[in-house]
């Protein structure tokens, strides 16, 4: 999930992206992980370099660069974005169902006569 979000952000923003404070990775429960992704273009082709680093948890970094993203806030914002997309899809589906209902009722009545 983290790598997918990182690649999506790299593709969208075309700049180095870092996710910090990842703590819920199976098998690495006692470690905090940092992911950094870079986009590299070679011969009109894009390549992604992803670096995984184990980070010391005892010394929090108070100075964060502009391109460093806290993974928990990123996950929360992605959840909100997906919830909005889901709501829009539900509304569109409901509108489609409502548009199709009257003709189906009329065709059912016509077949009964």
N, CA and C atoms as a LAMMPS dump frame, in Angstrom:
ITEM: TIMESTEP
0
ITEM: NUMBER OF ATOMS
339
ITEM: BOX BOUNDS ff ff ff
-5.0000000000000000e+02 5.0000000000000000e+02
-5.0000000000000000e+02 5.0000000000000000e+02
-5.0000000000000000e+02 5.0000000000000000e+02
ITEM: ATOMS id mol type element x y z
1 1 1 N 0.822 -1.184 0
2 1 2 C 0 0 0
3 1 3 C 0.874 1.259 0
4 2 1 N 1.907 1.25 0.8
5 2 2 C 2.769 2.433 0.888
6 2 3 C 3.502 2.675 -0.423
7 3 1 N 4.011 1.608 -1.014
8 3 2 C 4.75 1.754 -2.265
9 3 3 C 3.817 2.237 -3.37
10 4 1 N 2.606 1.71 -3.409
11 4 2 C 1.616 2.137 -4.398
12 4 3 C 1.327 3.633 -4.263
13 5 1 N 1.106 4.096 -3.049
14 5 2 C 0.852 5.52 -2.813
15 5 3 C 2.065 6.369 -3.191
16 6 1 N 3.247 5.875 -2.889
17 6 2 C 4.474 6.592 -3.214
18 6 3 C 4.625 6.742 -4.731
19 7 1 N 4.406 5.673 -5.466
20 7 2 C 4.52 5.728 -6.926
21 7 3 C 3.449 6.646 -7.515
22 8 1 N 2.24 6.587 -6.97
23 8 2 C 1.162 7.459 -7.449
24 8 3 C 1.537 8.922 -7.262
25 9 1 N 2.096 9.246 -6.098
26 9 2 C 2.511 10.62 -5.823
27 9 3 C 3.691 11.044 -6.7
28 10 1 N 4.638 10.15 -6.92
29 10 2 C 5.772 10.446 -7.805
30 10 3 C 5.286 10.759 -9.215
31 11 1 N 4.387 9.947 -9.698
32 11 2 C 3.856 10.135 -11.054
33 11 3 C 3.092 11.455 -11.156
34 12 1 N 2.353 11.791 -10.117
35 12 2 C 1.526 12.998 -10.119
36 12 3 C 2.36 14.27 -9.962
37 13 1 N 3.352 14.235 -9.08
38 13 2 C 4.075 15.455 -8.714
39 13 3 C 5.436 15.607 -9.394
40 14 1 N 5.982 14.555 -9.973
41 14 2 C 7.271 14.6 -10.67
42 14 3 C 8.397 15.191 -9.825
43 15 1 N 8.469 14.788 -8.571
44 15 2 C 9.546 15.238 -7.688
45 15 3 C 9.798 14.157 -6.639
46 16 1 N 10.915 14.259 -5.937
47 16 2 C 11.244 13.298 -4.893
48 16 3 C 10.208 13.364 -3.779
49 17 1 N 9.755 12.184 -3.337
50 17 2 C 8.747 12.096 -2.287
51 17 3 C 9.265 11.157 -1.203
52 18 1 N 9.064 11.541 0.051
53 18 2 C 9.491 10.723 1.176
54 18 3 C 8.32 10.481 2.11
55 19 1 N 8.106 9.232 2.49
56 19 2 C 7.128 8.874 3.516
57 19 3 C 7.919 8.487 4.755
58 20 1 N 7.568 9.08 5.888
59 20 2 C 8.259 8.78 7.138
60 20 3 C 7.297 8.181 8.146
61 21 1 N 7.862 7.624 9.191
62 21 2 C 7.114 7.119 10.347
63 21 3 C 6.174 5.974 10.01
64 22 1 N 6.605 5.075 9.158
65 22 2 C 5.814 3.883 8.86
66 22 3 C 6.146 2.851 9.931
67 23 1 N 5.138 2.46 10.702
68 23 2 C 5.402 1.575 11.843
69 23 3 C 4.616 0.278 11.801
70 24 1 N 3.684 0.122 10.888
71 24 2 C 2.802 -1.044 10.932
72 24 3 C 3.078 -2.061 9.826
73 25 1 N 4.343 -2.327 9.563
74 25 2 C 4.72 -3.312 8.553
75 25 3 C 4.942 -4.656 9.228
76 26 1 N 4.274 -5.677 8.704
77 26 2 C 4.364 -7.014 9.277
78 26 3 C 5.806 -7.517 9.233
79 27 1 N 6.287 -8.025 10.348
80 27 2 C 7.65 -8.521 10.443
81 27 3 C 8.652 -7.471 10.891
82 28 1 N 8.235 -6.21 10.858
83 28 2 C 9.116 -5.106 11.277
84 28 3 C 8.428 -4.27 12.352
85 29 1 N 7.737 -4.929 13.258
86 29 2 C 6.919 -4.237 14.252
87 29 3 C 7.719 -3.307 15.16
88 30 1 N 8.976 -3.611 15.42
89 30 2 C 9.78 -2.808 16.341
90 30 3 C 10.615 -1.749 15.623
91 31 1 N 10.34 -1.519 14.346
92 31 2 C 11.13 -0.56 13.583
93 31 3 C 10.222 0.482 12.94
94 32 1 N 10.782 1.625 12.733
95 32 2 C 10.112 2.67 11.971
96 32 3 C 10.823 2.757 10.626
97 33 1 N 10.042 2.728 9.563
98 33 2 C 10.585 2.686 8.215
99 33 3 C 10.326 4.023 7.519
100 34 1 N 11.254 4.409 6.679
101 34 2 C 11.116 5.588 5.838
102 34 3 C 11.254 5.143 4.386
103 35 1 N 10.359 5.62 3.525
104 35 2 C 10.423 5.32 2.095
105 35 3 C 10.729 6.599 1.341
106 36 1 N 11.622 6.509 0.392
107 36 2 C 11.913 7.657 -0.46
108 36 3 C 11.82 7.206 -1.904
109 37 1 N 11.124 7.984 -2.701
110 37 2 C 10.975 7.668 -4.11
111 37 3 C 11.485 8.8 -4.975
112 38 1 N 12.16 8.427 -6.059
113 38 2 C 12.679 9.407 -7.016
114 38 3 C 12.263 8.991 -8.416
115 39 1 N 11.929 9.974 -9.202
116 39 2 C 11.584 9.75 -10.603
117 39 3 C 12.789 10.096 -11.455
118 40 1 N 13.191 9.176 -12.308
119 40 2 C 14.329 9.397 -13.193
120 40 3 C 13.872 9.147 -14.623
121 41 1 N 14.154 10.102 -15.501
122 41 2 C 13.805 9.965 -16.915
123 41 3 C 15.063 9.686 -17.716
124 42 1 N 15.033 8.603 -18.481
125 42 2 C 16.154 8.215 -19.329
126 42 3 C 15.592 7.851 -20.703
127 43 1 N 16.07 8.521 -21.718
128 43 2 C 15.627 8.247 -23.094
129 43 3 C 14.102 8.252 -23.217
130 44 1 N 13.49 9.284 -22.676
131 44 2 C 12.035 9.484 -22.733
132 44 3 C 11.238 8.405 -22.003
133 45 1 N 11.893 7.645 -21.136
134 45 2 C 11.217 6.639 -20.315
135 45 3 C 11.388 7.019 -18.852
136 46 1 N 10.334 6.85 -18.073
137 46 2 C 10.387 7.169 -16.644
138 46 3 C 10.664 5.91 -15.83
139 47 1 N 11.552 6.055 -14.855
140 47 2 C 11.882 4.971 -13.94
141 47 3 C 11.737 5.497 -12.524
142 48 1 N 11.349 4.609 -11.614
143 48 2 C 11.187 4.978 -10.213
144 48 3 C 12.226 4.24 -9.377
145 49 1 N 12.918 4.995 -8.536
146 49 2 C 13.849 4.4 -7.581
147 49 3 C 13.229 4.564 -6.203
148 50 1 N 13.058 3.452 -5.509
149 50 2 C 12.444 3.481 -4.181
150 50 3 C 13.455 2.961 -3.179
151 51 1 N 13.686 3.754 -2.142
152 51 2 C 14.644 3.403 -1.104
153 51 3 C 13.893 3.157 0.195
154 52 1 N 14.189 2.02 0.844
155 52 2 C 13.618 1.68 2.138
156 52 3 C 14.707 1.87 3.184
157 53 1 N 14.416 2.618 4.246
158 53 2 C 15.393 2.826 5.308
159 53 3 C 14.753 2.58 6.66
160 54 1 N 15.508 1.956 7.526
161 54 2 C 15.096 1.81 8.913
162 54 3 C 15.533 3.078 9.637
163 55 1 N 14.61 3.682 10.374
164 55 2 C 14.873 4.965 11.001
165 55 3 C 14.901 4.785 12.515
166 56 1 N 15.838 5.479 13.167
167 56 2 C 15.874 5.459 14.622
168 56 3 C 14.655 6.182 15.161
169 57 1 N 13.968 5.583 16.13
170 57 2 C 12.756 6.199 16.667
171 57 3 C 13.039 7.094 17.862
172 58 1 N 14.227 7.037 18.417
173 58 2 C 14.531 7.812 19.617
174 58 3 C 14.731 9.298 19.329
175 59 1 N 15.149 9.653 18.129
176 59 2 C 15.443 11.041 17.804
177 59 3 C 14.5 11.544 16.713
178 60 1 N 13.368 12.102 17.083
179 60 2 C 12.477 12.626 16.049
180 60 3 C 13.085 13.838 15.368
181 61 1 N 12.914 13.919 14.08
182 61 2 C 13.454 15.018 13.283
183 61 3 C 12.447 16.165 13.278
184 62 1 N 12.802 17.275 13.936
185 62 2 C 11.882 18.404 14.028
186 62 3 C 11.855 19.218 12.748
187 63 1 N 12.978 19.26 12.032
188 63 2 C 13.028 19.99 10.765
189 63 3 C 12.708 19.016 9.644
190 64 1 N 11.591 19.27 8.974
191 64 2 C 11.209 18.425 7.854
192 64 3 C 11.293 19.231 6.576
193 65 1 N 11.837 18.609 5.56
194 65 2 C 11.899 19.259 4.254
195 65 3 C 10.495 19.344 3.669
196 66 1 N 10.331 20.205 2.691
197 66 2 C 9.015 20.417 2.084
198 66 3 C 8.488 19.165 1.404
199 67 1 N 9.357 18.274 0.962
200 67 2 C 8.896 17.094 0.252
201 67 3 C 8.775 15.861 1.14
202 68 1 N 8.893 15.998 2.455
203 68 2 C 8.75 14.883 3.382
204 68 3 C 7.301 14.826 3.843
205 69 1 N 6.717 13.648 3.747
206 69 2 C 5.302 13.478 4.054
207 69 3 C 5.154 12.464 5.172
208 70 1 N 4.402 12.828 6.176
209 70 2 C 4.097 11.895 7.247
210 70 3 C 3.11 10.865 6.7
211 71 1 N 3.468 9.595 6.805
212 71 2 C 2.687 8.543 6.169
213 71 3 C 1.269 8.453 6.735
214 72 1 N 1.1 8.717 8.009
215 72 2 C -0.23 8.611 8.606
216 72 3 C -1.172 9.677 8.057
217 73 1 N -0.678 10.89 7.88
218 73 2 C -1.529 11.931 7.301
219 73 3 C -1.8 11.632 5.833
220 74 1 N -0.836 11.055 5.138
221 74 2 C -1.031 10.679 3.73
222 74 3 C -2.095 9.594 3.598
223 75 1 N -2.049 8.607 4.466
224 75 2 C -3.053 7.538 4.44
225 75 3 C -4.427 8.111 4.743
226 76 1 N -4.51 8.974 5.743
227 76 2 C -5.802 9.575 6.085
228 76 3 C -6.365 10.398 4.935
229 77 1 N -5.524 11.175 4.275
230 77 2 C -6.02 11.986 3.153
231 77 3 C -6.437 11.091 1.984
232 78 1 N -5.741 9.994 1.772
233 78 2 C -6.121 9.054 0.693
234 78 3 C -7.458 8.383 1.009
235 79 1 N -7.684 8.056 2.277
236 79 2 C -8.96 7.457 2.677
237 79 3 C -10.102 8.437 2.423
238 80 1 N -9.911 9.692 2.779
239 80 2 C -10.934 10.712 2.539
240 80 3 C -11.202 10.846 1.046
241 81 1 N -10.142 10.858 0.255
242 81 2 C -10.283 10.966 -1.204
243 81 3 C -11.071 9.785 -1.772
244 82 1 N -10.766 8.582 -1.308
245 82 2 C -11.473 7.388 -1.782
246 82 3 C -12.928 7.375 -1.328
247 83 1 N -13.192 7.868 -0.113
248 83 2 C -14.574 7.941 0.364
249 83 3 C -15.396 8.896 -0.496
250 84 1 N -14.802 10.024 -0.894
251 84 2 C -15.504 10.972 -1.765
252 84 3 C -15.786 10.341 -3.126
253 85 1 N -14.798 9.622 -3.681
254 85 2 C -14.998 8.947 -4.959
255 85 3 C -16.099 7.907 -4.864
256 86 1 N -16.128 7.167 -3.759
257 86 2 C -17.155 6.157 -3.55
258 86 3 C -18.535 6.793 -3.465
259 87 1 N -18.653 7.899 -2.742
260 87 2 C -19.932 8.591 -2.613
261 87 3 C -20.419 9.093 -3.974
262 88 1 N -19.521 9.65 -4.766
263 88 2 C -19.88 10.12 -6.102
264 88 3 C -20.343 8.959 -6.976
265 89 1 N -19.649 7.833 -6.894
266 89 2 C -20.029 6.653 -7.679
267 89 3 C -21.402 6.151 -7.257
268 90 1 N -21.664 6.139 -5.964
269 90 2 C -22.983 5.704 -5.474
270 90 3 C -24.087 6.625 -5.988
271 91 1 N -23.838 7.923 -5.943
272 91 2 C -24.836 8.878 -6.411
273 91 3 C -25.084 8.714 -7.909
274 92 1 N -24.018 8.515 -8.682
275 92 2 C -24.173 8.305 -10.123
276 92 3 C -24.924 7.014 -10.416
277 93 1 N -24.631 5.972 -9.663
278 93 2 C -25.326 4.695 -9.835
279 93 3 C -26.806 4.838 -9.495
280 94 1 N -27.111 5.541 -8.42
281 94 2 C -28.503 5.753 -8.035
282 94 3 C -29.247 6.539 -9.104
283 95 1 N -28.606 7.561 -9.657
284 95 2 C -29.233 8.355 -10.715
285 95 3 C -29.494 7.49 -11.95
286 96 1 N -28.555 6.625 -12.284
287 96 2 C -28.734 5.723 -13.429
288 96 3 C -29.886 4.761 -13.193
289 97 1 N -29.967 4.204 -11.991
290 97 2 C -31.06 3.286 -11.656
291 97 3 C -32.392 4.009 -11.767
292 98 1 N -32.466 5.221 -11.264
293 98 2 C -33.712 5.985 -11.322
294 98 3 C -34.097 6.318 -12.757
295 99 1 N -33.12 6.585 -13.611
296 99 2 C -33.403 6.867 -15.017
297 99 3 C -33.928 5.642 -15.743
298 100 1 N -33.441 4.469 -15.371
299 100 2 C -33.829 3.244 -16.058
300 100 3 C -35.126 2.635 -15.531
301 101 1 N -35.551 2.961 -14.342
302 101 2 C -36.743 2.347 -13.75
303 101 3 C -38.025 2.626 -14.534
304 102 1 N -38.395 3.87 -14.878
305 102 2 C -39.679 4.096 -15.574
306 102 3 C -39.796 3.346 -16.897
307 103 1 N -38.793 3.338 -17.775
308 103 2 C -38.942 2.578 -19.021
309 103 3 C -39.114 1.084 -18.776
310 104 1 N -38.49 0.569 -17.772
311 104 2 C -38.625 -0.855 -17.481
312 104 3 C -40.031 -1.157 -16.988
313 105 1 N -40.627 -0.292 -16.181
314 105 2 C -42.001 -0.491 -15.724
315 105 3 C -42.958 -0.45 -16.905
316 106 1 N -42.754 0.509 -17.832
317 106 2 C -43.612 0.625 -19.003
318 106 3 C -43.478 -0.609 -19.895
319 107 1 N -42.27 -1.111 -20.075
320 107 2 C -42.085 -2.284 -20.923
321 107 3 C -42.687 -3.525 -20.274
322 108 1 N -42.652 -3.613 -18.936
323 108 2 C -43.271 -4.732 -18.243
324 108 3 C -44.784 -4.681 -18.381
325 109 1 N -45.364 -3.5 -18.326
326 109 2 C -46.807 -3.346 -18.484
327 109 3 C -47.222 -3.687 -19.91
328 110 1 N -46.392 -3.312 -20.878
329 110 2 C -46.709 -3.592 -22.274
330 110 3 C -46.677 -5.084 -22.554
331 111 1 N -45.783 -5.808 -21.946
332 111 2 C -45.691 -7.252 -22.165
333 111 3 C -46.829 -7.985 -21.477
334 112 1 N -47.394 -7.416 -20.439
335 112 2 C -48.513 -8.043 -19.74
336 112 3 C -49.805 -7.924 -20.552
337 113 1 N -49.962 -6.847 -21.318
338 113 2 C -51.212 -6.612 -22.08
339 113 3 C -51.283 -7.465 -23.284
